[in-house]
Amino acid sequence: MQANLPLLECIPNFSEGQNEAVINEIREAVESVKDQYLLHIDPSPAANRTVFTFAGNPDNVIEAAFQAIKVAAEKIDMRFQHGTHPRLGSTDVCPLVPLANISMDEAVAYSKRLAERVANELNIPVYLYEYSATEPHRKTLPQIRKGQYERLQEKIKTAGWKPDSGNELSDNWEQVSRTGATIIGARNILVAFNISLNTRDERIAKQIAQKMRSSSGGILPELRAIGWFMEDFDTAQVSMNLLDYRVTSPLKVWEVCKALAATLNVKPIGCEVVGLIPESCVLEAGGWNFTDDLLEENRKILINAGIKYLGLDLVKPFNPDEKILEYALKKFQLI
């Protein structure tokens, strides 16, 4: 990705998808910081979760992240929060992604800086994950989230599970109970990709997810997947994180899911992209084979074909100018 200046992306996930006033207060906190730009907001009432995406100057991005985490801590009380999506705290996870002119090591340093400030100034325990992780057994989100908020009081006191920042908070559940813990770390670009099925039976979605995901020895590498019923769309979904879209692309996921669904007498009826998606993912689904030169006049045709083939606009609206990462960055002249 070409850019003149260092470009860092932040994709915090907040445990609130129903209260529009709270979501707007978090948005205002992000937008109050200059030299970084809010690219997208993706709320889900049933998941009770909202994904923000912003990017820009690294120092300003982590300042915006801190201000957003601060508002979330003030406005989201985890003692009363419920939703479909697994979560650990008011700000569940805050990934930092180096997009251009910044190394992963530098992104890791920024994540640790942010973690220390969140713990010290907001009294929120923080776990570091992915490239920022300090221990192999606590590198991934599923590892850290196991037990979710409901088991956090026990977990943070357990050997091997003390927080990376804010360790002293482990014995003060009264302080931690309202906010829970936050997971912060540097990672590569991830595609959050959910496939809706023509059934309300979440057991079918769970069967398909188990056969697909890497952790259970499934068909596709670099893939996390769970099955659930998503009330927002009144359908069962296979909800996935594509950890490396160059290895396991949305097109591959779609084809495998379609084949597995057929064995269970159901079929995919559309896809949901949570947050943003790289352009190449949509182009591939539209017929681009990566070896041919892509003529500019063919780009829009391929994008539209990719949207249609994956059913990206069937579950909820999909505007490529808003949902494709590169297009959102270009809007603010970041690339």
C-alpha positions in Angstrom: 0.0 0.0 0.0 1.5 3.3 -1.1 1.5 6.3 1.2 3.8 9.3 1.8 3.7 9.2 5.6 3.4 6.5 8.2 -0.1 5.1 8.2 -1.5 3.1 11.2 -5.0 1.6 11.3 -7.0 1.0 14.5 -10.1 -1.2 14.6 -11.5 -1.1 18.2 -14.5 -3.3 19.0 -16.8 -1.9 21.7 -19.4 -3.9 23.6 -22.3 -1.7 22.7 -24.4 -2.0 19.5 -27.8 -0.9 20.7 -27.5 2.5 22.4 -27.0 5.0 19.6 -26.2 7.8 22.0 -23.2 5.9 23.4 -22.0 5.0 19.9 -22.2 8.6 18.9 -20.2 9.7 22.0 -17.5 7.2 21.1 -17.5 8.6 17.5 -17.1 12.1 18.8 -14.2 11.1 20.9 -12.5 9.6 17.8 -13.2 12.5 15.6 -11.9 15.0 18.2 -8.3 14.0 17.5 -6.7 15.6 14.4 -4.5 14.0 11.7 -6.4 10.7 11.8 -9.7 9.8 10.1 -12.7 7.8 11.0 -13.3 5.5 8.0 -16.2 3.4 9.1 -18.6 2.4 11.9 -20.3 -1.0 11.9 -22.9 -1.6 14.7 -24.7 -4.8 15.4 -27.7 -4.7 17.8 -27.9 -8.5 18.3 -24.2 -8.9 18.8 -24.4 -5.7 21.0 -21.1 -4.7 19.5 -19.8 -1.9 17.3 -16.6 -2.0 15.2 -14.9 1.4 14.5 -12.2 1.8 11.9 -9.9 4.8 11.8 -6.4 5.5 10.4 -3.8 8.1 10.0 -0.7 9.4 11.9 0.3 6.7 14.4 0.6 9.1 17.4 -2.8 10.6 16.7 -4.4 7.2 16.0 -3.4 5.9 19.5 -4.6 9.1 21.0 -8.0 8.6 19.3 -8.0 5.0 20.5 -7.4 6.1 24.1 -10.1 8.7 24.0 -12.6 6.2 22.6 -11.6 3.6 25.2 -12.1 6.2 27.9 -15.7 7.0 26.8 -16.5 3.3 26.5 -15.3 2.8 30.0 -17.5 5.6 31.3 -20.6 4.6 29.3 -20.7 0.8 29.0 -21.3 -1.1 32.2 -20.2 -4.7 31.7 -22.1 -5.9 34.7 -25.3 -5.5 32.7 -24.0 -6.0 29.1 -25.3 -9.0 27.1 -25.0 -9.9 23.4 -24.3 -12.7 20.9 -20.6 -11.9 20.4 -17.9 -13.1 22.8 -16.4 -10.2 24.8 -14.1 -9.4 27.7 -14.7 -5.7 28.4 -16.3 -2.4 27.4 -13.6 -2.1 24.8 -13.2 -5.8 24.0 -10.3 -5.6 21.6 -8.3 -2.8 20.1 -6.1 -4.0 17.2 -3.4 -1.8 15.6 -2.5 -2.6 11.9 0.5 -1.1 10.2 -0.6 -0.1 6.7 2.3 1.9 5.2 5.7 3.2 6.2 5.6 1.7 9.6 6.9 -1.7 10.7 5.1 -4.4 12.7 7.7 -3.8 15.5 6.8 -0.1 15.6 3.1 -1.0 15.8 3.9 -3.4 18.7 5.6 -0.5 20.5 2.6 1.7 19.9 0.3 -1.0 21.3 2.3 -1.4 24.5 2.3 2.4 24.9 -1.4 2.5 24.6 -1.9 -0.5 26.9 0.2 1.2 29.7 -1.8 4.4 29.4 -5.2 2.6 29.4 -4.1 0.6 32.6 -2.5 3.6 34.4 -5.0 6.3 33.6 -8.3 4.4 33.2 -7.7 1.5 35.6 -8.5 -1.1 33.0 -6.4 -4.3 32.9 -5.0 -5.0 29.5 -3.9 -8.2 27.7 -1.5 -8.0 24.8 -2.2 -10.2 21.8 -0.9 -11.3 18.4 2.5 -9.7 17.6 2.4 -7.9 20.9 1.8 -11.0 23.0 4.2 -11.8 25.8 3.4 -15.5 26.1 2.6 -18.1 23.4 -0.5 -19.4 25.4 -2.1 -15.9 25.3 -1.4 -14.8 21.7 -4.9 -15.2 20.2 -8.3 -13.7 20.9 -9.9 -17.1 21.6 -7.2 -17.9 24.2 -7.6 -14.6 26.0 -11.4 -14.4 25.7 -12.0 -18.0 27.0 -14.5 -17.7 29.8 -15.5 -14.2 28.6 -16.4 -11.4 31.0 -18.3 -13.8 33.2 -15.1 -15.7 34.2 -12.8 -12.7 34.2 -12.8 -12.2 38.0 -11.4 -15.7 38.4 -9.1 -15.6 35.4 -7.1 -12.4 36.2 -6.1 -14.0 39.5 -4.9 -17.2 37.9 -1.2 -18.0 37.3 -0.4 -17.4 33.7 -3.3 -15.0 33.2 -2.3 -11.9 35.1 -2.8 -8.8 32.8 0.2 -7.5 30.9 -0.7 -3.9 32.1 -2.7 -3.1 35.2 -1.6 -6.3 37.0 -2.2 -4.6 40.3 -6.0 -4.4 39.5 -6.3 -8.2 39.7 -7.3 -8.1 43.3 -9.7 -5.3 42.9 -12.7 -6.7 41.2 -14.9 -3.9 42.4 -12.8 -1.5 40.2 -12.6 -3.9 37.2 -16.2 -5.2 37.2 -17.7 -2.2 35.4 -15.2 -2.1 32.5 -13.9 -5.7 32.3 -10.5 -6.0 30.6 -9.3 -4.8 27.2 -7.2 -6.7 24.6 -4.7 -4.6 22.7 -2.1 -5.7 20.1 -0.6 -5.3 16.7 -1.7 -7.6 13.9 -2.0 -7.9 10.2 -5.0 -7.0 8.1 -7.9 -9.3 9.0 -11.2 -9.8 7.2 -14.3 -10.2 9.4 -16.6 -12.2 7.1 -20.0 -13.7 8.0 -22.0 -16.0 5.7 -25.8 -16.1 6.3 -27.6 -19.4 5.7 -31.2 -20.1 4.6 -31.9 -21.6 8.1 -32.5 -20.3 11.6 -30.8 -23.4 13.1 -27.6 -22.3 14.6 -26.5 -25.9 15.1 -26.0 -26.2 11.3 -23.9 -23.1 11.3 -21.8 -24.5 14.1 -21.3 -27.8 12.3 -20.1 -25.9 9.2 -17.8 -23.7 11.2 -16.2 -26.6 12.9 -15.5 -28.3 9.6 -14.0 -25.1 8.2 -11.9 -23.6 10.9 -8.2 -24.2 11.4 -8.2 -24.8 15.2 -10.4 -28.0 14.8 -8.3 -29.4 11.9 -10.8 -28.0 9.4 -10.5 -27.5 5.7 -9.1 -24.0 5.6 -5.9 -22.6 7.1 -5.7 -19.2 8.8 -9.4 -19.2 9.6 -11.4 -18.8 12.8 -15.0 -19.6 12.6 -18.0 -20.0 14.9 -21.7 -20.6 14.2 -24.5 -18.5 15.7 -28.1 -17.3 15.2 -28.0 -13.6 14.2 -31.2 -11.9 15.2 -30.3 -8.8 13.2 -30.9 -10.8 10.0 -33.2 -13.6 11.4 -30.8 -16.3 10.2 -28.0 -18.6 11.2 -24.5 -17.4 10.3 -21.1 -18.8 10.0 -19.1 -16.0 11.5 -15.4 -15.9 10.5 -12.1 -14.1 10.9 -9.9 -14.5 7.9 -6.5 -14.1 9.5 -4.6 -14.0 6.2 -6.9 -13.2 3.2 -4.0 -14.0 0.8 -4.0 -17.6 2.0 -7.7 -18.0 2.7 -9.7 -15.5 0.8 -13.4 -14.7 1.0 -13.9 -16.5 -2.3 -12.4 -19.7 -0.9 -14.4 -19.4 2.2 -17.6 -18.9 0.2 -17.0 -21.9 -2.0 -16.1 -24.2 0.9 -19.1 -23.0 3.0 -21.4 -23.5 0.0 -20.2 -27.1 -0.5 -20.5 -28.0 3.2 -23.9 -26.4 3.4 -25.2 -28.4 0.5 -24.4 -31.6 2.4 -26.7 -30.4 5.2 -29.5 -29.4 2.8 -29.0 -25.6 3.3 -27.3 -22.9 1.3 -25.6 -19.5 1.7 -27.9 -16.6 1.0 -25.4 -13.7 1.3 -22.4 -12.4 3.2 -21.7 -9.6 5.7 -18.4 -7.8 5.9 -17.9 -6.4 9.4 -15.7 -3.3 9.0 -13.6 -3.0 5.8 -12.3 -5.4 3.2 -9.3 -5.2 0.9 -10.0 -4.5 -2.7 -8.3 -7.6 -4.0 -10.8 -9.8 -2.1 -13.7 -8.4 -4.0 -11.7 -8.4 -7.3 -10.9 -12.1 -7.0 -14.5 -13.0 -6.4 -15.3 -10.9 -9.5 -13.0 -13.0 -11.7 -9.6 -11.4 -11.4 -6.9 -14.0 -11.3 -4.0 -11.9 -9.9 -1.7 -12.7 -12.9 -3.4 -10.5 -15.4 -2.8 -6.8 -15.6 -5.9 -5.0 -14.2 -7.1 -2.4 -16.6 -8.7 0.6 -14.8 -11.8 0.4 -17.0 -12.3 -3.3 -15.9 -12.0 -2.5 -12.2 -15.5 -1.4 -11.6 -16.9 -4.3 -13.6 -14.9 -6.8 -11.5 -15.9 -5.1 -8.2 -19.6 -5.2 -9.1 -19.2 -8.9 -10.2 -17.5 -9.7 -6.9 -20.2 -8.1 -4.9 -22.8 -10.0 -6.8 -21.1 -13.4 -6.6 -20.5 -13.2 -2.9 -23.9 -11.6 -2.2 -22.2 -8.8 -0.3 -25.2 -6.6 -0.6 -27.9 -9.1 0.1 -27.6 -9.2 3.9 -27.1 -5.5 4.4 -26.0 -2.6 2.1 -22.5 -2.8 0.7 -21.2 0.5 -0.8 -17.7 -0.2 -2.2 -16.7 3.4 -1.6 -17.4 2.9 2.1 -16.6 -0.8 2.6 -13.4 -1.3 0.6 -10.3 -0.4 2.6 -8.4 1.3 -0.2 -11.3 3.4 -1.3 -12.0 4.6 2.2 -8.4 5.6 2.6 -8.4 7.4 -0.7 -11.4 9.4 0.4 -9.2 11.1 3.0 -6.2 11.2 0.7 -4.3 8.8 3.0 -3.0 6.8 0.1 
